[in-house]
Amino acid sequence: MIKLKDRYFIKIVPQRGDVVHRFELTRRHIVSAACVLLGLVLGSVTVGLVQVWRAHAQVSALRSLSMQQQAELDEMNRKAALIRSQLQHVQRQNQQIQQLIGIAPKTQKLGEVRHNLDALVAETAQTAAESNRLRRLTMHVLNVRHLQELARAQALAAIPSIDPVEGAQVIGCYCYRSYPDNEFHPGVDLSADYGAVVRAAAAGTVAAADWDGGFGEKIDIDHGNGYHTWYAHLSKMEVQPGQYVHKGQEIGLAGSTGFSTGPHLHYQVMLNGAAVDPTPYLDGVPAKVLAGLP
Protein backbone atom coordinates (compact mmCIF):
# COMPACT_ATOMS: atom_id res chain seq x y z
CA MET A 1 0.00 0.00 0.00
CA ILE A 2 1.47 3.35 -1.04
CA LYS A 3 0.48 6.50 0.86
CA LEU A 4 0.17 9.66 -1.19
CA LYS A 5 -1.14 12.61 0.85
CA ASP A 6 -4.70 11.64 1.95
CA ARG A 7 -5.14 9.04 -0.74
CA TYR A 8 -4.41 5.32 -0.62
CA PHE A 9 -3.97 2.99 -3.56
CA ILE A 10 -4.51 -0.72 -3.62
CA LYS A 11 -3.07 -2.71 -6.49
CA ILE A 12 -4.03 -6.28 -7.25
CA VAL A 13 -1.56 -8.06 -9.51
CA PRO A 14 -2.84 -11.42 -10.84
CA GLN A 15 -0.45 -14.36 -10.83
CA ARG A 16 -0.80 -14.55 -14.57
CA GLY A 17 -1.68 -11.81 -16.96
CA ASP A 18 -0.65 -8.28 -17.64
CA VAL A 19 -3.75 -6.54 -16.27
CA VAL A 20 -3.17 -4.86 -12.92
CA HIS A 21 -6.25 -3.78 -10.92
CA ARG A 22 -5.78 -0.46 -9.13
CA PHE A 23 -8.19 0.94 -6.49
CA GLU A 24 -8.04 4.38 -4.95
CA LEU A 25 -9.22 5.04 -1.39
CA THR A 26 -9.39 8.34 0.43
CA ARG A 27 -9.37 8.98 4.14
CA ARG A 28 -13.07 9.89 3.87
CA HIS A 29 -13.84 6.44 2.41
CA ILE A 30 -12.03 4.73 5.27
CA VAL A 31 -13.77 6.85 7.93
CA SER A 32 -17.19 6.24 6.35
CA ALA A 33 -16.58 2.49 6.20
CA ALA A 34 -15.45 2.50 9.84
CA CYS A 35 -18.60 4.42 10.88
CA VAL A 36 -20.84 1.99 9.00
CA LEU A 37 -19.05 -0.98 10.57
CA LEU A 38 -19.33 0.63 14.02
CA GLY A 39 -23.06 1.26 13.44
CA LEU A 40 -23.62 -2.36 12.45
CA VAL A 41 -21.75 -3.56 15.53
CA LEU A 42 -23.71 -1.23 17.85
CA GLY A 43 -26.98 -2.26 16.18
CA SER A 44 -26.16 -5.93 16.64
CA VAL A 45 -25.23 -5.36 20.27
CA THR A 46 -28.47 -3.40 20.86
CA VAL A 47 -30.60 -6.12 19.28
CA GLY A 48 -28.81 -8.72 21.37
CA LEU A 49 -29.39 -6.74 24.57
CA VAL A 50 -33.09 -6.32 23.73
CA GLN A 51 -33.45 -10.04 23.09
CA VAL A 52 -31.67 -10.80 26.38
CA TRP A 53 -33.96 -8.36 28.22
CA ARG A 54 -37.04 -9.94 26.68
CA ALA A 55 -35.85 -13.42 27.53
CA HIS A 56 -35.18 -12.30 31.09
CA ALA A 57 -38.69 -10.79 31.33
CA GLN A 58 -40.24 -14.00 30.00
CA VAL A 59 -38.25 -16.09 32.46
CA SER A 60 -39.35 -13.81 35.31
CA ALA A 61 -42.98 -14.08 34.24
CA LEU A 62 -42.77 -17.85 33.98
CA ARG A 63 -41.06 -18.04 37.35
CA SER A 64 -43.80 -15.88 38.90
CA LEU A 65 -46.51 -18.03 37.31
CA SER A 66 -44.79 -21.20 38.52
CA MET A 67 -44.57 -19.85 42.06
CA GLN A 68 -48.23 -18.87 41.97
CA GLN A 69 -49.26 -22.31 40.71
CA GLN A 70 -47.07 -23.95 43.35
CA ALA A 71 -48.72 -21.82 46.04
CA GLU A 72 -52.16 -22.84 44.78
CA LEU A 73 -51.10 -26.48 44.72
CA ASP A 74 -49.75 -26.21 48.28
CA GLU A 75 -53.03 -24.65 49.39
CA MET A 76 -54.99 -27.48 47.76
CA ASN A 77 -52.75 -30.04 49.45
CA ARG A 78 -53.22 -28.27 52.78
CA LYS A 79 -57.01 -28.32 52.40
CA ALA A 80 -56.93 -31.99 51.36
CA ALA A 81 -54.80 -32.84 54.41
CA LEU A 82 -57.21 -30.91 56.62
CA ILE A 83 -60.20 -32.78 55.18
CA ARG A 84 -58.38 -36.09 55.60
CA SER A 85 -57.61 -35.22 59.22
CA GLN A 86 -61.20 -34.23 59.89
CA LEU A 87 -62.46 -37.47 58.32
CA GLN A 88 -60.10 -39.53 60.47
CA HIS A 89 -61.26 -37.65 63.56
CA VAL A 90 -64.91 -38.30 62.73
CA GLN A 91 -64.12 -41.97 62.08
CA ARG A 92 -62.47 -42.30 65.50
CA GLN A 93 -65.46 -40.65 67.16
CA ASN A 94 -67.83 -43.01 65.35
CA GLN A 95 -65.81 -46.03 66.46
CA GLN A 96 -65.85 -44.83 70.07
CA ILE A 97 -69.62 -44.29 69.99
CA GLN A 98 -70.19 -47.70 68.40
CA GLN A 99 -68.05 -49.34 71.12
CA LEU A 100 -69.99 -47.56 73.88
CA ILE A 101 -73.36 -48.76 72.59
CA GLY A 102 -72.14 -52.27 71.78
CA ILE A 103 -72.14 -52.10 68.01
CA ALA A 104 -69.25 -53.67 66.18
CA PRO A 105 -67.32 -50.86 64.56
CA LYS A 106 -67.25 -50.82 60.81
CA THR A 107 -63.80 -50.03 59.58
CA GLN A 108 -63.43 -47.83 56.57
CA LYS A 109 -60.25 -48.15 54.66
CA LEU A 110 -58.29 -45.19 53.38
CA GLY A 111 -58.95 -46.41 49.86
CA GLU A 112 -62.68 -45.98 50.44
CA VAL A 113 -62.14 -42.46 51.71
CA ARG A 114 -60.13 -41.62 48.61
CA HIS A 115 -62.84 -43.16 46.49
CA ASN A 116 -65.44 -40.96 48.20
CA LEU A 117 -63.25 -37.92 47.70
CA ASP A 118 -62.80 -38.77 44.02
CA ALA A 119 -66.57 -39.17 43.69
CA LEU A 120 -67.06 -35.79 45.36
CA VAL A 121 -64.55 -34.18 42.98
CA ALA A 122 -66.28 -35.78 39.98
CA GLU A 123 -69.66 -34.57 41.19
CA THR A 124 -68.26 -31.07 41.69
CA ALA A 125 -66.85 -31.06 38.16
CA GLN A 126 -70.19 -32.25 36.77
CA THR A 127 -71.99 -29.49 38.68
CA ALA A 128 -69.55 -26.89 37.31
CA ALA A 129 -70.09 -28.20 33.77
CA GLU A 130 -73.86 -28.02 34.22
CA SER A 131 -73.50 -24.47 35.57
CA ASN A 132 -71.48 -23.48 32.50
CA ARG A 133 -74.08 -25.05 30.23
CA LEU A 134 -76.87 -23.17 31.98
CA ARG A 135 -74.85 -19.95 31.74
CA ARG A 136 -74.39 -20.43 27.99
CA LEU A 137 -78.09 -21.23 27.61
CA THR A 138 -78.99 -18.10 29.57
CA MET A 139 -76.75 -15.96 27.37
CA HIS A 140 -78.37 -17.51 24.29
CA VAL A 141 -81.84 -16.72 25.62
CA LEU A 142 -80.78 -13.16 26.45
CA ASN A 143 -79.30 -12.72 22.96
CA VAL A 144 -82.50 -14.04 21.37
CA ARG A 145 -84.57 -11.65 23.47
CA HIS A 146 -82.25 -8.80 22.55
CA LEU A 147 -82.64 -9.62 18.85
CA GLN A 148 -86.39 -9.81 19.30
CA GLU A 149 -86.39 -6.41 20.99
CA LEU A 150 -84.28 -4.98 18.16
CA ALA A 151 -86.64 -6.45 15.57
CA ARG A 152 -89.62 -4.99 17.44
CA ALA A 153 -87.91 -1.60 17.68
CA GLN A 154 -87.20 -1.67 13.93
CA ALA A 155 -90.80 -2.64 13.25
CA LEU A 156 -92.08 0.22 15.42
CA ALA A 157 -89.70 2.68 13.75
CA ALA A 158 -91.21 1.78 10.37
CA ILE A 159 -94.83 2.43 11.46
CA PRO A 160 -96.10 6.03 11.12
CA SER A 161 -96.47 7.37 14.65
CA ILE A 162 -95.58 11.07 14.82
CA ASP A 163 -97.09 14.36 13.62
CA PRO A 164 -95.15 15.38 10.49
CA VAL A 165 -95.54 19.05 11.48
CA GLU A 166 -94.80 19.63 15.15
CA GLY A 167 -97.73 21.20 17.00
CA ALA A 168 -99.98 21.17 13.94
CA GLN A 169 -103.77 20.96 14.12
CA VAL A 170 -106.02 18.96 11.83
CA ILE A 171 -107.83 21.49 9.63
CA GLY A 172 -109.04 19.02 7.01
CA CYS A 173 -110.50 15.66 8.02
CA TYR A 174 -110.29 12.18 6.51
CA CYS A 175 -113.87 12.32 5.25
CA TYR A 176 -116.29 13.37 2.51
CA ARG A 177 -116.37 17.13 2.06
CA SER A 178 -117.82 19.71 -0.30
CA TYR A 179 -115.07 22.35 -0.10
CA PRO A 180 -112.74 22.96 -1.80
CA ASP A 181 -113.87 19.91 -3.79
CA ASN A 182 -116.91 17.68 -3.53
CA GLU A 183 -115.38 14.26 -2.93
CA PHE A 184 -113.81 12.02 -0.32
CA HIS A 185 -110.62 13.45 1.18
CA PRO A 186 -108.24 10.45 1.66
CA GLY A 187 -105.87 12.21 4.08
CA VAL A 188 -105.76 14.96 6.65
CA ASP A 189 -104.74 18.58 6.21
CA LEU A 190 -102.40 19.82 8.93
CA SER A 191 -101.98 23.49 9.76
CA ALA A 192 -98.52 24.75 8.82
CA ASP A 193 -96.97 28.10 8.04
CA TYR A 194 -95.23 28.53 4.73
CA GLY A 195 -91.74 27.02 5.11
CA ALA A 196 -92.56 25.02 8.26
CA VAL A 197 -90.39 21.91 8.69
CA VAL A 198 -91.98 18.62 7.59
CA ARG A 199 -90.60 15.42 9.11
CA ALA A 200 -90.87 11.74 8.17
CA ALA A 201 -93.55 10.02 10.26
CA ALA A 202 -91.60 6.75 10.16
CA ALA A 203 -88.34 5.28 8.88
CA GLY A 204 -88.28 4.17 5.27
CA THR A 205 -87.07 4.74 1.72
CA VAL A 206 -88.18 7.64 -0.45
CA ALA A 207 -90.24 6.10 -3.25
CA ALA A 208 -90.93 9.38 -5.04
CA ALA A 209 -90.21 13.09 -4.64
CA ASP A 210 -91.69 15.06 -7.52
CA TRP A 211 -94.61 17.14 -8.75
CA ASP A 212 -97.85 15.15 -8.64
CA GLY A 213 -100.71 17.09 -10.22
CA GLY A 214 -103.09 18.59 -7.67
CA PHE A 215 -100.81 17.42 -4.83
CA GLY A 216 -98.08 19.75 -6.12
CA GLU A 217 -94.67 18.93 -4.72
CA LYS A 218 -95.19 15.54 -3.05
CA ILE A 219 -92.95 13.05 -1.23
CA ASP A 220 -93.88 9.37 -1.01
CA ILE A 221 -92.02 7.26 1.58
CA ASP A 222 -92.14 3.46 1.47
CA HIS A 223 -91.76 2.05 4.98
CA GLY A 224 -91.19 -1.53 3.81
CA ASN A 225 -94.10 -3.05 5.77
CA GLY A 226 -97.09 -2.20 3.59
CA TYR A 227 -97.20 1.40 4.80
CA HIS A 228 -96.59 4.44 2.60
CA THR A 229 -96.89 8.04 3.76
CA TRP A 230 -97.54 10.99 1.46
CA TYR A 231 -96.57 14.62 2.14
CA ALA A 232 -98.12 17.03 -0.37
CA HIS A 233 -98.30 20.76 -1.27
CA LEU A 234 -94.65 21.22 -0.21
CA SER A 235 -92.70 24.34 -1.02
CA LYS A 236 -89.41 22.45 -0.97
CA MET A 237 -88.34 18.79 -1.05
CA GLU A 238 -85.08 17.92 0.70
CA VAL A 239 -84.81 14.21 -0.15
CA GLN A 240 -84.27 12.18 -3.29
CA PRO A 241 -85.88 8.92 -4.52
CA GLY A 242 -84.03 5.91 -3.12
CA GLN A 243 -82.79 7.81 -0.06
CA TYR A 244 -83.29 6.17 3.34
CA VAL A 245 -84.76 8.43 6.03
CA HIS A 246 -85.17 8.00 9.78
CA LYS A 247 -88.31 8.67 11.79
CA GLY A 248 -88.42 12.37 12.59
CA GLN A 249 -85.88 13.33 9.91
CA GLU A 250 -86.53 16.59 8.07
CA ILE A 251 -87.66 15.84 4.52
CA GLY A 252 -89.08 19.14 3.25
CA LEU A 253 -90.87 22.42 3.91
CA ALA A 254 -94.61 23.09 3.96
CA GLY A 255 -96.11 25.20 1.18
CA SER A 256 -99.12 25.63 -1.06
CA THR A 257 -98.16 24.03 -4.37
CA GLY A 258 -100.72 22.23 -6.54
CA PHE A 259 -104.44 22.52 -5.86
CA SER A 260 -104.30 24.32 -2.51
CA THR A 261 -106.16 27.21 -0.88
CA GLY A 262 -103.24 28.20 1.35
CA PRO A 263 -100.12 26.94 3.14
CA HIS A 264 -100.70 23.58 4.86
CA LEU A 265 -99.56 19.95 4.66
CA HIS A 266 -101.67 17.22 3.13
CA TYR A 267 -100.68 14.06 5.04
CA GLN A 268 -101.88 10.69 3.78
CA VAL A 269 -101.24 7.16 5.08
CA MET A 270 -101.49 4.22 2.69
CA LEU A 271 -101.65 0.60 3.86
CA ASN A 272 -101.26 -2.12 1.24
CA GLY A 273 -102.28 0.32 -1.48
CA ALA A 274 -105.41 1.70 0.24
CA ALA A 275 -105.77 4.97 2.13
CA VAL A 276 -106.41 4.72 5.90
CA ASP A 277 -107.30 7.40 8.43
CA PRO A 278 -104.00 9.09 9.46
CA THR A 279 -105.52 10.60 12.62
CA PRO A 280 -104.77 7.62 14.95
CA TYR A 281 -101.15 7.64 13.71
CA LEU A 282 -100.45 11.25 14.71
CA ASP A 283 -99.89 10.50 18.42
CA GLY A 284 -98.18 7.10 18.35
CA VAL A 285 -98.73 3.61 16.98
CA PRO A 286 -102.44 2.69 17.26
CA ALA A 287 -103.24 0.04 19.88
CA LYS A 288 -104.71 -2.37 17.34
CA VAL A 289 -101.50 -2.18 15.31
CA LEU A 290 -99.37 -2.76 18.43
CA ALA A 291 -101.47 -5.81 19.26
CA GLY A 292 -100.52 -7.37 15.95
CA LEU A 293 -96.77 -7.03 16.48
CA PRO A 294 -94.76 -10.03 17.69
C-alpha positions as CSV (number, residue, x, y, z in Angstrom):
1,M,0.0,0.0,0.0
2,I,1.5,3.4,-1.0
3,K,0.5,6.5,0.9
4,L,0.2,9.7,-1.2
5,K,-1.1,12.6,0.8
6,D,-4.7,11.6,2.0
7,R,-5.1,9.0,-0.7
8,Y,-4.4,5.3,-0.6
9,F,-4.0,3.0,-3.6
10,I,-4.5,-0.7,-3.6
11,K,-3.1,-2.7,-6.5
12,I,-4.0,-6.3,-7.3
13,V,-1.6,-8.1,-9.5
14,P,-2.8,-11.4,-10.8
15,Q,-0.5,-14.4,-10.8
16,R,-0.8,-14.5,-14.6
17,G,-1.7,-11.8,-17.0
18,D,-0.7,-8.3,-17.6
19,V,-3.7,-6.5,-16.3
20,V,-3.2,-4.9,-12.9
21,H,-6.3,-3.8,-10.9
22,R,-5.8,-0.5,-9.1
23,F,-8.2,0.9,-6.5
24,E,-8.0,4.4,-5.0
25,L,-9.2,5.0,-1.4
26,T,-9.4,8.3,0.4
27,R,-9.4,9.0,4.1
28,R,-13.1,9.9,3.9
29,H,-13.8,6.4,2.4
30,I,-12.0,4.7,5.3
31,V,-13.8,6.8,7.9
32,S,-17.2,6.2,6.4
33,A,-16.6,2.5,6.2
34,A,-15.5,2.5,9.8
35,C,-18.6,4.4,10.9
36,V,-20.8,2.0,9.0
37,L,-19.0,-1.0,10.6
38,L,-19.3,0.6,14.0
39,G,-23.1,1.3,13.4
40,L,-23.6,-2.4,12.5
41,V,-21.8,-3.6,15.5
42,L,-23.7,-1.2,17.8
43,G,-27.0,-2.3,16.2
44,S,-26.2,-5.9,16.6
45,V,-25.2,-5.4,20.3
46,T,-28.5,-3.4,20.9
47,V,-30.6,-6.1,19.3
48,G,-28.8,-8.7,21.4
49,L,-29.4,-6.7,24.6
50,V,-33.1,-6.3,23.7
51,Q,-33.5,-10.0,23.1
52,V,-31.7,-10.8,26.4
53,W,-34.0,-8.4,28.2
54,R,-37.0,-9.9,26.7
55,A,-35.8,-13.4,27.5
56,H,-35.2,-12.3,31.1
57,A,-38.7,-10.8,31.3
58,Q,-40.2,-14.0,30.0
59,V,-38.3,-16.1,32.5
60,S,-39.3,-13.8,35.3
61,A,-43.0,-14.1,34.2
62,L,-42.8,-17.9,34.0
63,R,-41.1,-18.0,37.4
64,S,-43.8,-15.9,38.9
65,L,-46.5,-18.0,37.3
66,S,-44.8,-21.2,38.5
67,M,-44.6,-19.8,42.1
68,Q,-48.2,-18.9,42.0
69,Q,-49.3,-22.3,40.7
70,Q,-47.1,-24.0,43.3
71,A,-48.7,-21.8,46.0
72,E,-52.2,-22.8,44.8
73,L,-51.1,-26.5,44.7
74,D,-49.7,-26.2,48.3
75,E,-53.0,-24.7,49.4
76,M,-55.0,-27.5,47.8
77,N,-52.7,-30.0,49.4
78,R,-53.2,-28.3,52.8
79,K,-57.0,-28.3,52.4
80,A,-56.9,-32.0,51.4
81,A,-54.8,-32.8,54.4
82,L,-57.2,-30.9,56.6
83,I,-60.2,-32.8,55.2
84,R,-58.4,-36.1,55.6
85,S,-57.6,-35.2,59.2
86,Q,-61.2,-34.2,59.9
87,L,-62.5,-37.5,58.3
88,Q,-60.1,-39.5,60.5
89,H,-61.3,-37.6,63.6
90,V,-64.9,-38.3,62.7
91,Q,-64.1,-42.0,62.1
92,R,-62.5,-42.3,65.5
93,Q,-65.5,-40.7,67.2
94,N,-67.8,-43.0,65.3
95,Q,-65.8,-46.0,66.5
96,Q,-65.9,-44.8,70.1
97,I,-69.6,-44.3,70.0
98,Q,-70.2,-47.7,68.4
99,Q,-68.1,-49.3,71.1
100,L,-70.0,-47.6,73.9
101,I,-73.4,-48.8,72.6
102,G,-72.1,-52.3,71.8
103,I,-72.1,-52.1,68.0
104,A,-69.3,-53.7,66.2
105,P,-67.3,-50.9,64.6
106,K,-67.2,-50.8,60.8
107,T,-63.8,-50.0,59.6
108,Q,-63.4,-47.8,56.6
109,K,-60.2,-48.2,54.7
110,L,-58.3,-45.2,53.4
111,G,-59.0,-46.4,49.9
112,E,-62.7,-46.0,50.4
113,V,-62.1,-42.5,51.7
114,R,-60.1,-41.6,48.6
115,H,-62.8,-43.2,46.5
116,N,-65.4,-41.0,48.2
117,L,-63.2,-37.9,47.7
118,D,-62.8,-38.8,44.0
119,A,-66.6,-39.2,43.7
120,L,-67.1,-35.8,45.4
121,V,-64.6,-34.2,43.0
122,A,-66.3,-35.8,40.0
123,E,-69.7,-34.6,41.2
124,T,-68.3,-31.1,41.7
125,A,-66.8,-31.1,38.2
126,Q,-70.2,-32.2,36.8
127,T,-72.0,-29.5,38.7
128,A,-69.6,-26.9,37.3
129,A,-70.1,-28.2,33.8
130,E,-73.9,-28.0,34.2
131,S,-73.5,-24.5,35.6
132,N,-71.5,-23.5,32.5
133,R,-74.1,-25.1,30.2
134,L,-76.9,-23.2,32.0
135,R,-74.8,-20.0,31.7
136,R,-74.4,-20.4,28.0
137,L,-78.1,-21.2,27.6
138,T,-79.0,-18.1,29.6
139,M,-76.8,-16.0,27.4
140,H,-78.4,-17.5,24.3
141,V,-81.8,-16.7,25.6
142,L,-80.8,-13.2,26.5
143,N,-79.3,-12.7,23.0
144,V,-82.5,-14.0,21.4
145,R,-84.6,-11.7,23.5
146,H,-82.3,-8.8,22.6
147,L,-82.6,-9.6,18.9
148,Q,-86.4,-9.8,19.3
149,E,-86.4,-6.4,21.0
150,L,-84.3,-5.0,18.2
151,A,-86.6,-6.5,15.6
152,R,-89.6,-5.0,17.4
153,A,-87.9,-1.6,17.7
154,Q,-87.2,-1.7,13.9
155,A,-90.8,-2.6,13.3
156,L,-92.1,0.2,15.4
157,A,-89.7,2.7,13.8
158,A,-91.2,1.8,10.4
159,I,-94.8,2.4,11.5
160,P,-96.1,6.0,11.1
161,S,-96.5,7.4,14.7
162,I,-95.6,11.1,14.8
163,D,-97.1,14.4,13.6
164,P,-95.2,15.4,10.5
165,V,-95.5,19.0,11.5
166,E,-94.8,19.6,15.2
167,G,-97.7,21.2,17.0
168,A,-100.0,21.2,13.9
169,Q,-103.8,21.0,14.1
170,V,-106.0,19.0,11.8
171,I,-107.8,21.5,9.6
172,G,-109.0,19.0,7.0
173,C,-110.5,15.7,8.0
174,Y,-110.3,12.2,6.5
175,C,-113.9,12.3,5.3
176,Y,-116.3,13.4,2.5
177,R,-116.4,17.1,2.1
178,S,-117.8,19.7,-0.3
179,Y,-115.1,22.4,-0.1
180,P,-112.7,23.0,-1.8
181,D,-113.9,19.9,-3.8
182,N,-116.9,17.7,-3.5
183,E,-115.4,14.3,-2.9
184,F,-113.8,12.0,-0.3
185,H,-110.6,13.5,1.2
186,P,-108.2,10.5,1.7
187,G,-105.9,12.2,4.1
188,V,-105.8,15.0,6.7
189,D,-104.7,18.6,6.2
190,L,-102.4,19.8,8.9
191,S,-102.0,23.5,9.8
192,A,-98.5,24.7,8.8
193,D,-97.0,28.1,8.0
194,Y,-95.2,28.5,4.7
195,G,-91.7,27.0,5.1
196,A,-92.6,25.0,8.3
197,V,-90.4,21.9,8.7
198,V,-92.0,18.6,7.6
199,R,-90.6,15.4,9.1
200,A,-90.9,11.7,8.2
201,A,-93.6,10.0,10.3
202,A,-91.6,6.8,10.2
203,A,-88.3,5.3,8.9
204,G,-88.3,4.2,5.3
205,T,-87.1,4.7,1.7
206,V,-88.2,7.6,-0.4
207,A,-90.2,6.1,-3.2
208,A,-90.9,9.4,-5.0
209,A,-90.2,13.1,-4.6
210,D,-91.7,15.1,-7.5
211,W,-94.6,17.1,-8.8
212,D,-97.8,15.1,-8.6
213,G,-100.7,17.1,-10.2
214,G,-103.1,18.6,-7.7
215,F,-100.8,17.4,-4.8
216,G,-98.1,19.7,-6.1
217,E,-94.7,18.9,-4.7
218,K,-95.2,15.5,-3.0
219,I,-93.0,13.1,-1.2
220,D,-93.9,9.4,-1.0
221,I,-92.0,7.3,1.6
222,D,-92.1,3.5,1.5
223,H,-91.8,2.1,5.0
224,G,-91.2,-1.5,3.8
225,N,-94.1,-3.1,5.8
226,G,-97.1,-2.2,3.6
227,Y,-97.2,1.4,4.8
228,H,-96.6,4.4,2.6
229,T,-96.9,8.0,3.8
230,W,-97.5,11.0,1.5
231,Y,-96.6,14.6,2.1
232,A,-98.1,17.0,-0.4
233,H,-98.3,20.8,-1.3
234,L,-94.7,21.2,-0.2
235,S,-92.7,24.3,-1.0
236,K,-89.4,22.5,-1.0
237,M,-88.3,18.8,-1.1
238,E,-85.1,17.9,0.7
239,V,-84.8,14.2,-0.1
240,Q,-84.3,12.2,-3.3
241,P,-85.9,8.9,-4.5
242,G,-84.0,5.9,-3.1
243,Q,-82.8,7.8,-0.1
244,Y,-83.3,6.2,3.3
245,V,-84.8,8.4,6.0
246,H,-85.2,8.0,9.8
247,K,-88.3,8.7,11.8
248,G,-88.4,12.4,12.6
249,Q,-85.9,13.3,9.9
250,E,-86.5,16.6,8.1
251,I,-87.7,15.8,4.5
252,G,-89.1,19.1,3.2
253,L,-90.9,22.4,3.9
254,A,-94.6,23.1,4.0
255,G,-96.1,25.2,1.2
256,S,-99.1,25.6,-1.1
257,T,-98.2,24.0,-4.4
258,G,-100.7,22.2,-6.5
259,F,-104.4,22.5,-5.9
260,S,-104.3,24.3,-2.5
261,T,-106.2,27.2,-0.9
262,G,-103.2,28.2,1.4
263,P,-100.1,26.9,3.1
264,H,-100.7,23.6,4.9
265,L,-99.6,19.9,4.7
266,H,-101.7,17.2,3.1
267,Y,-100.7,14.1,5.0
268,Q,-101.9,10.7,3.8
269,V,-101.2,7.2,5.1
270,M,-101.5,4.2,2.7
271,L,-101.6,0.6,3.9
272,N,-101.3,-2.1,1.2
273,G,-102.3,0.3,-1.5
274,A,-105.4,1.7,0.2
275,A,-105.8,5.0,2.1
276,V,-106.4,4.7,5.9
277,D,-107.3,7.4,8.4
278,P,-104.0,9.1,9.5
279,T,-105.5,10.6,12.6
280,P,-104.8,7.6,14.9
281,Y,-101.2,7.6,13.7
282,L,-100.4,11.2,14.7
283,D,-99.9,10.5,18.4
284,G,-98.2,7.1,18.3
285,V,-98.7,3.6,17.0
286,P,-102.4,2.7,17.3
287,A,-103.2,0.0,19.9
288,K,-104.7,-2.4,17.3
289,V,-101.5,-2.2,15.3
290,L,-99.4,-2.8,18.4
291,A,-101.5,-5.8,19.3
292,G,-100.5,-7.4,15.9
293,L,-96.8,-7.0,16.5
294,P,-94.8,-10.0,17.7
